[in-house]
Amino acid sequence: MKRIKKLASMIVSLMMVLGMGIINVNAASPLDKTATITIQNVEKGSTVKLYKIWKANYNASGDSITGWQKAEGTNFTDNSKPTAEEITTMAAGLQAGTITALDTKESTVSGTTYTYNVTDGAGAYIAVITSPNNSDTVYNPILLSVKYAGTSTDLSDATINTTSNYLYGAKTVAKSSKPEVKKEAEGTTDKSGTEGTHVTGGVGDVIKYTVDVTIPVYPSNAKNKTLYAADNLTEGLTFKYETLKVKVGEKTYSIDTDTNALKDTGGEVIGTAKKTNNGFEINFDYDKLDYINPVVTYDAVINNKAVIGREGNDNTFTLYYANNPTTGNTYTTLPPQDAEDVKTKKDEEKVYTYQISFKKTDDSEEKNPLAGAVFGIYSDSGCKKLVDTVTTNENGYASSSQVGAGKYYVKEITAPKGYTLNNEVFEVTSEWTSVTTKATEETVTTSYTSNVAEATVDEQAGWLKDNIFYNLDNKPAGDDVVAAYVKDTTTTNASTTTFATNNPGSGVVMMADIINTKNPELPSTGGMGTVIFTVLGAGLITLAVVLKLTRKKRS
């Protein structure tokens, strides 16, 4: 029994020794090849391409790194201090195929953090992040290294003992920028109603636009630095090309009409402009902006093709920019809609116009419509500032589509034939909550002239320059400006059936009927009144003759 116990004790001792030997072998393992690459602040749905550009060379026993296997074209001037310019150049080459990576991994980020598990030891990587289609974010390329010692950006070739160092992964925050466009219009503000604030104006009003642009941040040597802007106005707004300006910091750049260059007073150029059908395009020289966000300003004039009511008169400013600055090329003309390496950022602004309508009738119970009455629409209660003149049609209706938000005054200038002039001045308020009528199948057209002899009335309504009408308060600059008069305002097809009560913002404020009375009538020819006057007249003449003859006889 003692022998058995002694044998068992020896077996246990032997197992402990063997176990310690196994533990010592594991602990002495010279190589740790696992680590994690982490990139934070990445939008969900973004695509990350991870290019491996360096791979560690280990000695035969695996206890030291003796150098690096490098993809051709990925050596830095100072491997201990890689520069942003070198990283951008390499990223561009990797995507263009002029640099071949040692390995490439591509994946879509499901959250806001990208991770990749390294299993083959130390190495260096360049990550290129592309935002999803519905995003505006632009990312710069990132250099990442998985190492045993040193800083994450130090890629020096020093020999490293892998047994005394832990393999560190790389953790960084993605550097990105998000372009923005904010467009505003300055006109008459209408705050009535519950649908927000509306910018309004009447025909001839000048609307001033301001566009604040937040530009993407491209690396200094990015391959694609596209920064292009475009805006085209609807036909109810007349764009004034000469008013286009760009402010960058404290400097203002205007158009050189000979070259279309955007220059400041010192001759510095930050881009070129181009006039389109009823708008403009700007090609920015990205580097000249020096990372300062530009502000674009311009003017437009509301014309008589403006749409009334809630549909509004819109125009959209579009900014084109590179979604990946390390691929493609810089566009200097309007990028095509299907360009894969360009994204857009847009902002729209609407300007609203309203209409004043009324019906002219007689004072009979039937309220018969009266045609041919001429009315003036004024912006002041003294009826000194003429906005428009209108003439009632065969159905008695007249409309003026020249108005924005505010108070207006309607005064009859010429009465219909056979009726007395109505001297009352009618006040009407034009705003979102009062323009509750919708006009259908109605056309209102106004024409202007500089010849007062051709005018409906001899009151000046505004100014003409280059055949564009400006109202009295918006006289344009220049020597070729002349006084404008309303030649004709025609309201066609307007009748009782063409107006329908709708909702606020429908466009038309419908006034109460304006009534005229007939002139007092003289007795008709051959009537009793005529006979009486004739008899009395003849009697007086006969009496006068008799008296005269009697006096002669006496004398």
SULJO-V310402 format. One line per field, one symbol per residue. ss: DSSP state (H for helix, E for strand, - for the rest). psi: psi as a letter, one per 20 degrees, with the letter a starting at -180 (. if undefined). burial: I if it has 16 or more other ideal C-beta (glycine too) atoms within 10 Angstrom, else O. Layout:
ss = ???
psi = ???
burial = ???
//
This chain:
ss = -HHHHHHHHHHHHHHHHHHHHHHHHHH-------EEEEEE------EEEEEEEEEEEE-----EEEEEEE-------------HHHHHHHHHHHHH------EEEEEE-----EEEEE----EEEEEEEE------EEE--EEEEEE------------EE------E-EEEE--EEE-EEEEEEE-EEE-------EEE-----EEEEEEEEE------------EEEEEEE---EEEEEEEEEEEE--EEEEE-----EEE-----EEEEEEE---EEEEEE-HHHH----EEEEEEEEE-----E----EEEEEEEEEE-------------------EEEEEEEEEEEEEEEEEEEEE------E----EEEEE-------EEEEEE-----EEEEEEE--EEEEEEEEE----E-----EEEEEE------EEE---EEEEEEE--HHH-------EEEE--EEEE----------EEEEEEEEEEE---HHHEEE------EEE---EEE-E---------HHHHHHHHHHHHHHHHHHHHHHHHHHH-
psi = hhhgghgghhgggghgghghggghgghjpipojqrppporlpqpiqppoopohqpppqrhijjqpiaqppppjkpqgoiimqrhghgggggghghijipoqhqppprpphcjppqpopikaqrqqpppppqrhjqjppqqqppqqorhrarhjokqjqppoiijqqopapprppprqoqqpopqqobppojqajkappprrrpiqpppqpoppoqqoqqhkqhokpnpqqppqriipopnhiipqppociqpprpoihijqoqahjjppjaqrppaglbrqpopoghhhljppqppqrqqpprjjppqahhrorqppppprpinijrbrppiroqqhjphjprqpqpqpqpqqrppqrpprajrhimpqpqjppqppqiqhilhnpgqqqpqaijjqqqpkjqbpaprppppgpqqpjqqpojqppppporhiimjqppqkppoppqqqiohhiqgqkppibqppkkppqrhjlprqrikpqqqqogpopoqipahijpppcrpjhhpoorqqpqqqqqppqqqpjrhhggghgggghghgggggghghghggh.
burial = OOOOOOOOOOOOOOOOOOOOOOOOOOOOOOOOOOIOIOIOOIIOOIIIIIIIIIIIOIOOOOIIIOOIOIIOOIOIOOIOOIOOOIIIIIIIIIIOOOIOIIOOOOOOIOOOOIOIOIOOIIIIIIIIIIIOOOIIIIIIIIIIIIIIIOOIIOIOOOOIOIOOOOIIIIOIOIOIIOIOIOIOIIIIOIOIIOOOOIIIIIIIIIIOIOIOIIIIIIIOIIIIIIIIIIIOIIOIIIIIIOIIIIIIOOOOIIIOOOOIIIIIOOOOOIIIIOOOOIIIIIIIIIOOIOOOOIIIOIIIIIIIOIIIIIOIIIIIIIIIIIIIIIIIOIIOOIIOOOIOIIIIIOIOIIIIIIIIIIIIIIOOOOOOIIOOIIIIIIIOOOIOIIIIIIIIIOIIIIIIIIIIIOOIIIIIIOIIOOIOOIOOOIOIOIIIOIIIIIIOOIOIOIOIIOOOOOIIIOIOIIIIIOOOIIIIOIOIOOOOOOIIIIIOIOIOOIOOOIIOOIOIIIIIIIIOOIIIOOOOOOOOOOOOOOOOOOOOOOOOOOOOOOOOOOOOOOO
//
